[in-house]
Amino acid sequence: NHKKVIIDMIDAIQKNRAPMVEGPEARKAVAVIAAIYDSSKSEKLVYL
């Protein structure tokens, strides 16, 4: 859930540590979700 990720990010900044989910991994997840939506709208395969 988003609340846990946000809380972890705040804690990571305060404690100068890496967050549970770092930027590159989050971008990959967003790309997959966007591809799912694109595929649904176009009714075609979307390649990542």
DADAUR-V974664 format. One record per backbone hydrogen bond with DSSP energy under -0.5 kcal/mol. CO is the residue of the C=O (numbers start at 0). NH is the residue of the N-H. If there is no record, write none. Layout:
# DADAUR-V974664
CO;NH
CO;NH
This chain:
# DADAUR-V974664
0;4
1;5
2;6
3;7
4;8
5;9
6;10
7;11
8;12
9;13
10;14
11;15
11;16
12;15
19;21
21;24
21;25
22;26
23;27
24;28
25;29
26;30
27;31
28;32
29;33
30;34
31;35
32;36
33;37
34;38
35;39
36;40
37;41
38;42
38;43
